[in-house]
């Protein structure tokens, strides 16, 4: 088999790349090891319900031209926008607070729970908004050195200078200029440096501090039908442009001849020759597992990846199907602090809408209801049985394989966040770091 371009990896990055190539008139084959595309952005079926592999909160993708240029709306992508983007809940029973797109509502929320931090938040916004605006503008710029420099020069100098300064500092260092209470900064740390696998005190994590400002510029949305609705729409755009997907096709090595990559070989022995190969997947696997005798020009790069350790994944996740809707212990506090915001307890029609055009999540054996996780306090519901699809960075544990200490810790978090939640779980599955 031969194709002008082969894209390896059917996550959202590989899909976007492949779709742009196909829509530009280039015959493109996308190869994905799993049976379906979408990667960590997928929404999968299990336990008679639908679950997001990872987070369902989409922010930066909504600021990019991708949605319009790939016509994803015509391929079914729709977003829901919550009143409060995030509800920040803490293990020490400190007052929770909600994050809002509107700056005035954000300040009101902080004033109700952490009034001493409001003035710091105002000063933070004065400094951070130009940084966030520049980051978004650069993300929208076609990647080239001249393009990035031109974008920076067209923006306010203060934003460019501060972006450079923050990029060299740690998130802790940047935040310490504005806040002296970890309850305000931890929500960004937990979705920034923690997700990246680094400590917020490390130099180079400072741009995470722009997250609050970014959310005031871009409204967070959740795709109707789950996070996978995004990748499903991209895959549909790719197919409509003549692209070919080969799912369930694991690459085992790169074909190298004459000092250049000429294609890929699959686990079943199939060879796909190509003028160009795009690796939208784990670079460690590409350089360590797939390259045999590296071309002279690439040997230094390959050797560097051979020397890098393979780290565990960063995320543990529990999915569950519930018999009833739980009531969170922090609900009254949030509703009192943020008038007009209801925590949880959607009606049946809302649940059906969240399940997508197919009529909502299935409700086996009497109708248990699925609740998507919307904030840190909603992420865990007791691990009784552990199973599910494998993905990079996590492993699905065999039934009964959760370490007792880990299980007890998770159950303690569950009980604090929502009493009686474990008794509502009809079935569940657990993902742990590798």
N, C-alpha and C positions, 0 to 999 in steps of 0.2 A: 504494500500500500504506500502511496506517496501523496504528500500534501505540501503546499507552499509553507504553511506554518502549523506547528503542533503546540498547543498550550497544555502544559501538564499541571493539573490541579484545578478542581471545579468548585473551589470556594468563591466568595464574592469577588476577590481580586482577579482570579483566573477567568471567571465568567465575564467580568466587565472588560478585561483585555480582549478576550475572544469576541465579544459582541462588537466592540469598536472595529476590530480587524474585519470581521465579516461584513459589517455595514459599510466598510470602505471598499468592498468588492474583492477582498482577499479570501480565497478558499482556506478555511481554518478548521482543524480538528481539535476538539478539546478532549483530553483523556483524564478520567477520574477513577481512582481506585475503589471508592465506595459505589454502592449500587445506585445512588442518587447524587445529584450535584447539590451544592449549597454550603458544604463544609460546616464550620462552626456557626454560620448564620442560618443553618437549616431549622426547620420545624419538622419533627418526626412523629410518626404514629407508634404508640406503645400503650399497653394497659387499657386499650379501648379509648384513648384520648390522644390529644396532640400536645407535644412539648417542644419548647425552644431548646436547642442545644446550648446556646449561650444567651446573653442579654437580648432583650427585645426593644430596648430604648435606642432609637436612631436619631442622631443629632447631626454630625458633620456631613453624612451622606445627603441630607436634605438641603445643605448649602451648596452642594456640587451641581454642575450642569448635567451630571449623569442621568438623572431622572428624566429630564426633558430631551436630551440628545438621543437617548436610547428608547424614548417613547414608552417608558415603563407604565405610565398611566393607562395607555391603550392595551397593555398586557396584564391588567388587573391589579396594579399596585395602588392601594388606598391606605391612608394613615388616619389613626385616631389620635386626638390630642387631649391628654388628661388635664384637668384643672390645675393640679399640682404635679410637676414633673417627677419629683422625688419626695419621699417622706423619710427623714433621717431619724433613726431610732437607735438607742444606745443601751449597751449591756448593763450599765450602772443605774438604770432607771432615771437618768437625767431627763429633763424635758425634751421631747422630740420637737423637731421643727420641719417645715415643708419648704421646698424649693420651687420658686415660681419663675416663669419667663418674664413677667412684668416686674420691673425694678421696684415700684412702689409696694407691690404685694410682698415681694421678697423682704424688703425692709420692715414691713409690718409684722411678717412672720418672725423675723429675728427679734424684733422689739418685744414680742409677746413671750419669747422663751429665753433669749440671751441679750437683754437690752444694752449691756455694756459693750457689745460688739458691733452695734449699729454704726457708730461713727467710723470705726475701722473699716467697715464694709463700704461706706461712702468713699473713703480715701482709696480703698482698694479699687473701686470702679473707676475713679479718675485716672489711675495708672494702668489698669488692666484692659479697659475697653479699647484703647488704641492698639494694644498688643493683640487682642483677640481679633480685631478688625483686620490687622495685617496678616495674621495667621490664616484667616479665611480667604483673604485676597490671594495669598501665595498658593493656597491649596487649589484655588480655581485657575491658577496660571499654568499653562503648559510647561512641563518640567524641562527647564534649561537654565544654565547659569545666568545668561543674559536676561532671560525672562524674569527670573526671581529678583535679580538686582534692579531691573526696571520697575517691578512692582513695588519693591521697598522704597525706591527713590520717589515714586509717585505718592507715597503715603507720608504722613507726618513723620518728621525726623525723630520725635520723641518715641513713637511707637517702635521704629526700627532699632533705635539705640537700646530701648528697654527690652525688646525681644532678645537681642543679642546678650544683654546682661543676664536676663532670667535663664536663658538657655544654658549658661555656664554655672549657675547657682543650683542649690538644692531646693526642693519644694518647701522644706522646713524653713530654710533661710528666707525665702520670698514671703511666705505667709507670716513669719514672725514680725515683719514690718507693719502688719495691719491688725493681727489678731493675737490674743493671749489666752484663748480658750480652744482646746483641741476639739470640742464638740462642733465647732464651726468648720474647722479645716479637715477633720477626718473623713467627711463624706467625699471630698475630692481625692484625698489620699487613697481611699479604698477603691475608687474607680479609676485611678491613675497609676501612680507608682506600684501599688500592690498588684494591679493587673499586669503591669510590665515586668513584674518579678524582681523589683529593686526596692530598696529602703528609701523613704522620702528624704533622708539626710544625705543621700548620695548627690554629689555634683552632677549636673546634667538633667536633673528631674524638675528643675524650676518652672519649665513651661506648663507643667500640670496645673500650676496656680491660675492659669488663664481659663480654667474650666467654667467657673462661675460666670465670668463675663461672656464666654462663648454661648452659654445657655440663655443669656439675655438677648443675644443677637439671633440665635436660631432656636426655634421652638421644637422641643423634643417630641417625637411622634412614635407611635407603635403601629406597625402594619396590621391591617385587618387580616386575620388568619394566622398571625404569628410572624416572627422574624423571617421565616422562610418564604413569605410572600414576596420579599424583595428579590431573593435569588431565583425564585420561580419566574418572576417577571423578566429578569435579566436573561435567564435561559430561554424564555419564549422569544425575546427580542433577537437573541443569537440565532435561534432556529428559523425565525421568520426571514433572516438575512441570508439563509442558506448554510449556516454553520452546522457542523456534525458533532454530536456528543457520543463518546464511547465510555459509558459508565461501566463499573465492574471490571476495569482494565488497569491493573497495577503495573507501573513501570518498574523494571528491574535493572536497566542500565541504559546509559547514553551511548549512541553509536558515534564513535569518533574515528575520523580518517583524515589524513593529510593535515593534522593540526587544527581541525575544526569539527564541530558537532554536526552530524549529518542526519540525526533522527533519534528514535527511541526504540527499545525492545521491551515488549510486554511479558508478563509472567507466563502466558500461554505460548510464547515463542514468536508471536506476531511482531514483525518489524514495520515501523512507520517511518519512511524516509521523508525528510523535510529540509527545506532551504533554511528555516529558522526554527529553533525550539525555545519556547518561553517557559521557564520553570516558575510557576506561581505556587510554590509549595515550600516545604522545609528545606532551607539551603544546606543544612547538615547532611540530610539524606542525599541530596543531589551530589555534593562534592565528595562525600565519604562512601556512600553505598553504590552510587551509579557510575562513578568515573573510575575506569580501570587505570590504564596508562594515560596520565594526563598530558595534554599538549604542553610543550615547553613554556609557552606564554602563560599557562594557567597553573603551573606546578606550585608556585609560591602560595597562591590563593587556596589551592586544594590542601596543601600542607597545613596552612593556618586553620582550616576547618577540621582537619584530622586532630589537631591539638586541642580543640575546644571541647569541654565536657558537655554531656547531654544532661540538662537539668530536668527535675520533675516539673510537672505542670503546676500552675498556680491556683487552680480552682477546684473546690469540691461543690457538688450540687446535688440536691435532692428534689425529685419530681414526685408528685403524689396526686391521686384521684380521691376526692373527698365526698363523703355522703351528704354533708351539710356545709353551709358557708360559716366559717369561723368568725368570731368577733375579736378584734385585736385589743389588747389591754391598753394600748396607747391611743385608741380611736377617739375617746372623749377629749383627751388633751389636745389633739390636733384639731378636732372640730371646734373646740372652744377658742383656740388660738387663731384659727383660720376660718372665719365664718364663710359659709357657702361651699366648703369642701367636705365631702362625705368620704369616709374611709371604708373601702370594701363594700360588701353587701349589694352588688348589682342585682337587678331583676333578671328574670329568665330571658327577656328579649335582649338585654345587654350581653348576657353570656352567649347567646346565639350569634350576635354580631361579632363578638370577639373570636368565635370559631370560624368565621369566614363565610364565603358565598355558599359553601356546601351544606349550610344548615346548622352549623355550630358543632361543638364537640359531641362525640357519641357518649351516651350515658348507659353503660351496661349494667345489668343486674339491678334494676330498680332506680337507676338514674343518678349516680354520683356526679357531682359537678367539679369541673376543673377550674382552678384559679391560677392565672398567670402571675408570676412574681413581679411586683412593681416597685419594691424597695427592699432595703437591707433587712427589715424586720419580717418580710414575707418569704424569705428564701428557703427556710428549712421546715420540713414536716416529717416526722420521725422515720428513721430507716428500719423497717422490719425485714424487707427483702431487697436484694440488690442485684440489678441487672440493667441491661440497656446497651446501645451501640457504642463501639469503641471510637475514640477520636484522639487526635494528636493533643498531648498535654494532659489527658485524663485517661483513666481506665474504668471500664464498667466492672464492678466486682461480682464474682460469683455469689450465689445466694448464701447468706450466712457468713460472708467473709469479712465483714466490717470488724475491725479491732474493737474489743469491748470498751476500752478507754475512749476511743474516738466516738463510738456510738453514744456513750453516756454524755460526752460533751455536747454532741449535737442535740440530744434529747433535752438537755438542760436549756439550750438556746431556744428550742421550740417552745418549751413550757413557759419561758419568760416572755416570749414574743406573743404567743396566743394560747392561753390556757385551754385545755381540752382538745387542742388541734390534733394530737396523735390519735385520739379516740375517733376522730372523724375520717382518718385516712383509710380508705378501703384497700388501696394498693399503692405501692411506691417503688422507686428505683433510685440507686445512688451512683454518682460519678465521683471518683477520687483521683487526686494527682497520681501520675504514674510512679 
